[in-house]
Amino acid sequence: MKKNKLKVIVVGIDGACWEIIEECKKHFKLQGFSLFLEKGLHGVLKTVIPPATSPAWKCYSTGLPPEKLDLFHWYVFDPKSKRIKLLTVKKNFKEIWDYLSEHGFKCVVINTPLTYPKKINGVLIAGPPLSGEKNFVYPKKYEKILKLLFKYRVCMRSTLQISNLLPEKIHLLLKMFGILEILRLAYLRFKVAKYLWKKFSPDFMQVTIFYTDHAQHYLANEFDKRLLLLLWKAIDRLLYNFIKSIEKTEKDDVIFILMSDHGHTHFKYTFLINNWLYRIGLLKIKLWPQVKNSAKSILFNLIRKNKPIRTFLLSKLGYSFLYKRLPNRIAGLRIRDKHKTSVKEILYEFIRRVFKEHVFKLKITELVNVIDWKRTLAFAPDWYYIFINADWNSKKFRKIREFLIKKLEDMRTPSKSQVFSSVVPGEIIFPEDICKKYGFSIIFIPEKSVRIDVKFCFANTCWMSVNHDEWSSVHTLKGIFGVYGRNLQTGKFIGEISILELAPMILSLFGIEKPNKLSEKVISLLRRKAVIISK
């Protein structure tokens, strides 16, 4: 086994951004993050497009862009079959710990998303959301030890997505339970990291805190912001205690690298992009959705097919009662004469409104089944791109794309602010063959105040305000990056660095690979201020 005077510990915090940390500093004294801000190097970590958890962590660990990994989100759209396919993680790409293991360096990897228990020179504890509570550790013998000594768990059992129909006190209590579980899991990660560091004294360690991303999504609103700041204060304390405990016991020089897979930002508006495509006539929906295994489908079809139920509801509610509440549009189709509208359509629309519009959203997996693909020209499978249903090289395709890009660039929110910061043809971001394979006709990045939702909502608007029980924060391209070591006294801001630079930078610290231009400035500072690396 190779000996190296330098050891490296990477602490990954999913969804962390400097904005929330700076806001937390206004209310609390932060010790852990301050080590990187005041006594180390810090900067902005630019993630990949799309800024999503699934591609970002793999891009970090492999140093490869999403198109090389064939990994873009939790699911992909197949333009040929017009169906949604779930994420499949290819296992033939080497990661940081694979390269280090090949060169004889001892590695410990804890809780990194999308990992699986594979052979490395050390210990690998797989992370959520793909890993379950069994067979998540290599070597397998350590799984029993983790469960016995630490009652280790991979996944979170509770949730912060809590209905706002519940009483306020119960709502707050359930969110507190969720926060406490996130903190308990974070505490377990750091506790196990200390145990494995003491046992193996590895050359490289990766510790990842995952469910901070879940908290960011649901606690960034004005009602729960205080809870979110308290969570970050507690994470800071765990980080500080972990760093100091390593420094006390370790004789060799240790470099701590802090990073996140993407950033987060609070938004004001939700833009229903498929509703918008429907309104401008490019997306066509069948009137009666046939969605399997759906309570909505069962309810709709009971009204549609069962005459006694329709008669009963009509006798109880009365035609005039329903008529007054019937909008000008039913399922998005304009009704010129309400008196000619069938009773079943009136009941269909009325029940939609009784159960609230936001309940009657078709998920993307349901939506693809009710789209009329023969008449549909454009469809948004995900929150960062639009698929144009036409031959890629045809005039029709180019005409529709030019029309949509112009429309999206000129679009404004209800408060007259810009919706998209960038709208470009897909081949500007990804190779053309990848764009054709996954339907990346147009790729866009929304402004910070806007969330793009691809669900189809049975409503007469393309805009929705933030609901108390839904997301209040979305991913951004800018995460956090920091470097700290006890011999590194600088407090220097190094600007922006790509997430794709981290793998070659870490490997170059061990003398395995030459750093590229962007990470060279970090390496040179580490060598000047910290230690000379033994090769």
C-alpha positions in Angstrom: 0.0 0.0 0.0 1.3 3.5 -0.9 2.1 6.0 1.8 1.1 9.6 1.3 1.9 12.4 3.7 -1.4 14.0 2.7 -4.9 12.7 3.6 -8.1 14.0 2.0 -11.6 14.1 3.5 -14.5 15.3 1.2 -17.7 16.4 3.0 -20.6 16.6 0.6 -23.8 18.4 1.6 -26.6 17.9 -0.8 -28.2 21.2 -1.9 -25.9 23.5 0.1 -25.4 27.0 -1.1 -23.6 30.0 0.3 -26.8 32.1 0.3 -28.4 30.0 3.0 -25.2 29.8 5.0 -24.7 33.6 4.9 -28.3 34.0 6.0 -27.7 31.6 8.8 -24.6 33.5 9.9 -26.8 36.6 10.5 -28.7 34.7 13.2 -26.2 32.3 14.6 -22.5 31.9 15.1 -21.2 29.3 12.6 -18.0 27.5 13.4 -17.8 24.7 10.9 -18.4 26.7 7.7 -16.3 29.6 9.0 -13.3 27.3 8.9 -13.6 27.3 5.1 -14.6 30.9 4.8 -12.0 32.5 7.1 -9.2 30.0 7.4 -9.2 28.2 4.1 -10.2 28.6 0.4 -13.8 28.9 -0.7 -15.6 29.5 -3.9 -18.7 28.7 -6.0 -19.0 25.2 -7.4 -20.8 25.3 -10.8 -22.7 22.1 -11.3 -23.9 20.5 -14.6 -27.0 21.0 -16.6 -29.5 19.9 -15.5 -28.7 20.9 -11.8 -30.2 17.7 -10.4 -29.0 15.3 -7.7 -28.7 12.2 -9.9 -26.3 13.4 -12.6 -24.4 15.9 -10.3 -23.0 13.3 -7.8 -21.9 10.9 -10.6 -20.4 13.8 -12.5 -18.4 14.8 -9.4 -17.1 11.3 -8.6 -16.2 10.4 -12.2 -15.2 13.8 -13.6 -17.4 13.1 -16.6 -20.3 15.2 -18.0 -23.9 13.9 -18.1 -23.8 13.0 -21.7 -20.8 10.7 -21.2 -22.6 8.9 -18.3 -26.0 8.8 -20.1 -27.5 10.2 -16.9 -29.7 13.3 -16.8 -32.4 12.9 -14.1 -34.3 10.3 -12.1 -36.1 9.4 -15.4 -35.7 9.9 -19.1 -38.2 10.4 -22.0 -38.0 8.1 -25.0 -39.0 10.0 -28.1 -39.6 6.8 -30.1 -41.9 4.9 -27.7 -43.2 8.2 -26.2 -42.8 6.7 -22.7 -41.0 7.6 -19.5 -38.2 5.3 -18.4 -36.7 5.2 -14.9 -33.1 6.0 -14.1 -30.5 3.3 -14.8 -27.0 3.9 -13.4 -24.3 2.4 -15.5 -21.6 0.7 -13.5 -18.7 0.7 -16.0 -17.4 4.2 -15.1 -14.5 4.5 -12.6 -15.0 6.9 -9.7 -12.4 8.7 -7.5 -12.2 5.8 -5.0 -11.8 3.3 -7.8 -8.7 5.1 -9.2 -7.3 5.5 -5.6 -7.9 1.8 -4.8 -6.0 0.8 -8.0 -3.0 2.8 -6.8 -3.0 1.2 -3.3 -4.7 4.0 -1.4 -7.1 3.1 1.4 -10.6 4.7 0.9 -13.8 5.0 2.9 -17.0 6.2 1.2 -20.1 7.0 3.3 -23.6 7.7 2.0 -22.8 9.2 -1.5 -26.0 9.1 -3.6 -26.3 6.6 -6.4 -23.4 4.5 -5.1 -23.7 0.7 -4.6 -21.6 -1.7 -2.6 -18.7 -2.6 -4.9 -15.2 -3.7 -4.2 -12.7 -1.0 -3.3 -9.6 -0.9 -1.1 -11.5 0.0 2.1 -15.2 0.4 3.0 -18.1 1.6 0.9 -21.5 2.4 2.5 -24.0 3.0 -0.3 -26.3 6.1 -0.2 -29.9 6.9 -0.9 -32.2 7.0 -2.8 -31.3 3.8 -4.8 -29.9 1.8 -1.9 -32.2 0.1 0.6 -31.7 -1.0 4.2 -30.1 -4.4 3.2 -26.9 -5.2 1.2 -25.6 -1.6 1.3 -22.0 -2.1 2.6 -18.8 -3.5 1.1 -17.3 -5.6 2.7 -20.6 -7.1 3.8 -19.4 -8.0 7.3 -19.5 -4.3 8.3 -23.2 -4.0 7.6 -24.0 -6.0 10.8 -21.4 -3.9 12.7 -23.0 -0.7 11.6 -26.5 -1.8 12.5 -25.4 -3.3 15.9 -23.1 -0.4 17.1 -24.9 2.6 15.5 -28.3 1.4 14.4 -27.3 2.7 11.0 -30.0 3.5 8.5 -29.7 4.6 4.8 -33.1 6.2 4.2 -35.3 8.7 5.9 -38.6 7.2 7.2 -40.6 10.4 7.7 -41.2 13.3 5.3 -41.4 17.1 5.3 -44.1 17.1 2.7 -47.0 17.6 5.1 -50.5 18.6 4.1 -51.5 22.2 5.0 -55.0 20.9 5.7 -53.8 19.6 9.1 -54.0 21.9 12.1 -51.1 24.3 12.5 -49.7 22.7 15.6 -49.8 19.2 14.2 -48.2 20.5 11.0 -45.4 22.1 12.9 -44.9 19.0 15.1 -44.6 16.7 12.1 -42.0 19.0 10.5 -40.0 19.0 13.7 -40.0 15.2 13.7 -38.7 15.3 10.1 -36.0 17.8 11.0 -34.9 15.7 14.0 -34.7 12.6 11.8 -32.5 14.5 9.2 -30.2 15.6 12.0 -30.1 12.0 13.5 -29.1 10.6 10.1 -26.4 13.4 9.7 -25.1 12.6 13.2 -24.9 8.9 12.2 -22.9 9.7 9.1 -20.3 11.7 11.0 -20.2 9.2 13.9 -19.6 6.3 11.6 -16.9 8.4 9.7 -15.0 8.9 13.0 -15.2 5.2 13.8 -14.0 4.1 10.4 -11.3 6.8 10.4 -9.9 5.5 13.7 -10.2 1.9 12.5 -8.6 2.2 9.0 -6.8 5.6 9.0 -7.7 5.9 5.2 -6.0 8.1 2.7 -9.3 9.3 1.3 -12.7 9.6 2.8 -16.0 10.8 1.4 -18.9 11.7 3.8 -22.2 12.8 2.3 -25.2 14.4 4.0 -28.1 13.8 1.7 -31.4 14.9 3.2 -30.5 18.5 3.6 -31.8 18.8 0.0 -35.2 17.5 1.1 -35.3 20.1 3.9 -34.4 22.9 1.4 -37.2 21.9 -0.9 -39.9 22.1 1.8 -38.7 24.6 4.5 -37.6 27.6 2.4 -41.0 29.3 2.6 -41.7 32.2 5.0 -43.5 29.9 7.5 -40.7 27.4 8.0 -37.6 29.4 7.3 -36.6 29.6 10.9 -36.7 25.8 11.1 -34.4 25.5 8.1 -31.9 27.9 9.6 -31.9 25.9 12.9 -31.2 22.8 10.8 -28.2 24.4 9.1 -26.9 25.6 12.5 -27.0 22.0 13.8 -25.3 20.7 10.6 -22.6 23.4 11.1 -22.0 22.1 14.6 -21.7 18.5 13.5 -19.3 19.5 10.7 -17.1 21.5 13.2 -17.0 18.7 15.7 -16.1 16.2 13.0 -13.2 18.3 11.7 -11.8 19.0 15.1 -12.0 15.4 16.2 -10.0 14.3 13.1 -7.4 17.0 13.7 -6.9 16.0 17.3 -6.2 12.3 16.5 -4.4 12.6 13.1 -0.7 13.2 12.9 -0.5 13.5 9.1 -1.7 16.6 7.3 -5.4 16.4 6.4 -7.1 18.4 3.7 -10.9 18.9 4.1 -12.8 19.6 1.0 -16.4 20.9 1.3 -18.7 20.6 -1.7 -22.3 20.3 -2.8 -23.9 18.9 -5.9 -26.0 22.0 -6.7 -27.4 25.1 -5.0 -30.9 26.1 -3.9 -33.1 29.2 -4.2 -36.6 30.2 -3.0 -39.1 30.8 -5.8 -42.3 32.8 -6.0 -44.1 31.3 -8.9 -44.7 27.9 -10.4 -45.0 27.8 -14.2 -47.0 24.9 -15.6 -45.1 24.6 -18.9 -47.3 21.8 -20.3 -50.4 23.7 -19.5 -48.9 26.6 -21.4 -48.0 24.4 -24.4 -51.6 23.1 -24.3 -53.0 26.7 -24.3 -51.0 27.7 -27.3 -52.2 24.6 -29.2 -48.9 22.6 -29.4 -49.9 20.0 -26.8 -53.1 18.0 -27.3 -54.8 16.1 -24.4 -57.5 13.5 -24.7 -60.7 14.6 -22.9 -61.1 11.5 -20.7 -57.7 10.4 -19.2 -57.3 6.6 -18.9 -54.8 6.5 -16.1 -54.3 3.1 -14.6 -54.3 2.5 -10.8 -55.3 6.1 -10.1 -58.0 7.3 -7.7 -58.6 10.2 -10.1 -59.2 7.8 -13.0 -61.6 5.6 -11.0 -63.6 8.7 -9.9 -63.7 10.1 -13.5 -64.7 6.8 -15.1 -67.4 6.2 -12.5 -69.1 9.4 -13.6 -68.5 8.8 -17.2 -69.7 5.2 -17.4 -72.2 4.9 -14.6 -75.5 6.5 -15.3 -77.1 5.9 -11.9 -74.3 7.7 -10.2 -74.6 10.6 -12.5 -78.4 10.7 -11.9 -77.9 10.5 -8.2 -75.4 13.3 -8.1 -77.6 15.5 -10.3 -80.7 14.9 -8.2 -78.8 15.8 -5.0 -76.9 18.8 -6.4 -79.2 20.1 -9.0 -78.4 21.2 -12.6 -78.6 24.9 -11.8 -76.1 24.5 -9.0 -73.7 22.9 -11.3 -74.4 25.2 -14.2 -73.5 28.3 -12.1 -70.1 26.7 -11.2 -69.3 25.5 -14.7 -66.3 27.5 -16.2 -65.9 28.5 -19.8 -63.4 25.7 -20.3 -63.9 22.0 -19.5 -60.7 20.0 -19.6 -59.1 22.9 -21.5 -61.7 22.8 -24.3 -63.7 26.0 -24.8 -67.5 25.6 -24.4 -69.4 28.1 -26.4 -72.9 27.1 -25.2 -73.1 25.7 -21.6 -76.6 24.4 -22.2 -75.3 22.0 -24.9 -72.7 20.6 -22.5 -73.5 17.0 -21.4 -74.3 16.4 -17.7 -71.3 14.0 -17.3 -69.0 16.8 -18.4 -70.5 19.2 -15.9 -70.2 16.7 -13.1 -66.6 15.9 -14.2 -65.6 19.6 -14.0 -67.5 20.1 -10.7 -65.8 17.3 -8.9 -62.5 18.6 -10.1 -63.2 21.9 -8.3 -64.6 20.2 -5.2 -61.4 18.3 -4.7 -59.3 21.4 -5.4 -57.5 22.0 -8.7 -54.0 21.1 -7.3 -55.2 17.6 -6.5 -56.0 17.0 -10.1 -52.6 17.1 -11.5 -51.4 14.4 -13.9 -47.9 13.2 -13.1 -45.5 13.1 -16.0 -45.9 9.2 -16.1 -49.7 9.6 -16.4 -49.5 12.6 -18.8 -47.6 10.7 -21.5 -50.5 8.1 -21.6 -53.2 10.7 -22.3 -51.4 12.9 -24.8 -52.7 12.7 -28.4 -49.3 12.2 -30.0 -50.7 12.4 -33.6 -51.7 16.0 -33.1 -49.1 17.1 -30.5 -46.2 19.2 -31.7 -44.4 20.0 -28.4 -44.1 18.5 -24.9 -42.0 19.2 -21.8 -40.9 15.8 -20.3 -38.8 17.5 -17.6 -38.2 20.9 -16.0 -35.3 21.8 -18.2 -36.2 21.0 -21.7 -38.9 20.7 -24.4 -39.3 17.9 -26.9 -40.6 18.9 -30.4 -42.5 16.1 -32.0 -41.2 16.5 -35.5 -38.3 15.2 -37.6 -35.1 16.9 -36.4 -33.9 18.0 -39.8 -37.3 19.2 -41.1 -38.4 22.8 -41.7 -41.4 22.1 -39.5 -39.0 21.3 -36.6 -36.9 24.5 -37.1 -40.0 26.7 -37.4 -41.6 25.3 -34.2 -38.3 25.7 -32.3 -37.7 29.3 -33.4 -41.3 30.1 -32.4 -40.9 28.5 -28.9 -37.5 30.0 -28.2 -38.9 33.5 -29.0 -42.0 32.9 -26.9 -40.0 31.6 -23.9 -37.5 34.5 -24.1 -40.3 37.0 -24.1 -42.3 35.3 -21.4 -42.9 37.2 -18.1 -44.2 36.2 -14.7 -47.4 37.8 -13.2 -45.2 40.4 -11.6 -43.7 41.2 -15.1 -40.2 39.7 -14.3 -38.3 37.4 -16.7 -39.1 33.7 -16.5 -36.0 32.2 -18.2 -32.4 33.3 -17.8 -31.4 31.1 -20.8 -33.2 29.4 -23.7 -31.1 27.7 -26.3 -31.3 24.8 -28.8 -30.4 21.5 -27.3 -27.2 20.9 -29.3 -25.6 23.9 -27.8 -25.5 22.1 -24.4 -25.3 18.4 -25.5 -24.1 16.6 -28.6 -26.7 16.4 -31.4 -26.9 12.6 -31.2 -27.7 12.8 -27.5 -30.3 15.5 -28.2 -32.0 13.3 -30.8 -31.9 10.2 -28.5 -33.6 12.0 -25.5 -35.6 14.7 -27.3 -33.5 17.7 -26.1 -35.0 20.1 -28.7 -34.9 23.2 -26.5 -33.0 23.5 -23.2 -33.8 26.3 -20.7 -32.7 27.6 -17.3 -35.4 29.4 -15.3 -34.8 32.5 -13.3 -34.4 32.2 -9.5 -38.0 33.3 -8.8 -39.6 30.6 -11.0 -40.1 26.9 -10.7 -40.9 24.9 -13.8 -43.5 22.1 -13.2 -44.2 19.5 -15.9 -47.3 18.1 -14.3 -50.6 18.8 -16.2 -53.1 20.6 -14.0 -56.8 20.8 -14.8 -56.9 24.6 -14.4 -57.4 27.7 -16.5 -54.0 29.2 -15.7 -50.4 28.4 -16.3 -49.2 30.0 -13.1 -49.6 28.8 -9.5 -48.4 30.4 -6.3 -46.3 28.4 -3.8 -48.4 26.1 -1.7 -47.5 25.5 2.0 -47.3 21.7 1.5 -45.3 21.8 -1.7 -41.8 22.8 -2.8 -40.7 26.3 -1.9 -37.1 26.0 -3.2 -35.6 24.6 -6.4 -32.1 23.7 -7.6 -29.6 26.2 -9.0 -26.3 25.8 -10.8 -24.2 27.3 -8.0 -23.3 25.1 -5.1 -20.5 25.5 -2.5 -16.8 24.7 -2.6 -14.2 25.0 0.2 -10.8 23.7 1.3 -9.5 23.7 4.8 -6.4 22.4 6.5 -4.6 23.3 9.7 -1.6 24.6 7.7 -3.8 26.5 5.3 -4.4 30.0 6.6 -5.7 32.2 3.9 -9.5 32.9 3.8 -9.1 33.4 0.1 -12.1 33.5 -2.4 -11.1 31.6 -5.5 -14.1 32.3 -7.7 -16.0 29.7 -9.6 -14.9 26.1 -10.2 -16.7 23.4 -12.1 -17.9 20.2 -10.4 -16.2 18.3 -13.2 -12.8 19.6 -11.9 -13.0 18.0 -8.5 -12.2 14.4 -9.4 -9.0 15.3 -11.3 -8.1 17.8 -8.6 -8.4 15.2 -5.8 -6.5 12.5 -7.9 -3.7 15.0 -8.6 -3.3 15.5 -4.8 -2.3 11.9 -4.7 -0.1 12.2 -7.8 -2.3 10.1 -10.0 -3.5 12.6 -12.6 -2.4 16.1 -13.7 -4.8 18.9 -12.7 -6.4 20.9 -15.5 -6.3 24.6 -15.7 -9.2 25.5 -13.5 -8.2 23.3 -10.5 -4.4 24.1 -10.9 -4.9 27.4 -9.0 -6.4 25.4 -6.1 -3.6 22.8 -6.2 -0.9 25.5 -6.3 -2.4 27.2 -3.3 -2.6 23.9 -1.4 1.0 23.1 -2.2 2.3 26.6 -1.2 0.2 27.0 1.9 -0.2 23.4 3.1 2.2 20.6 2.4 4.4 19.2 -0.3 2.9 16.0 -1.5 4.9 12.8 -1.4 4.7 11.0 -4.7 
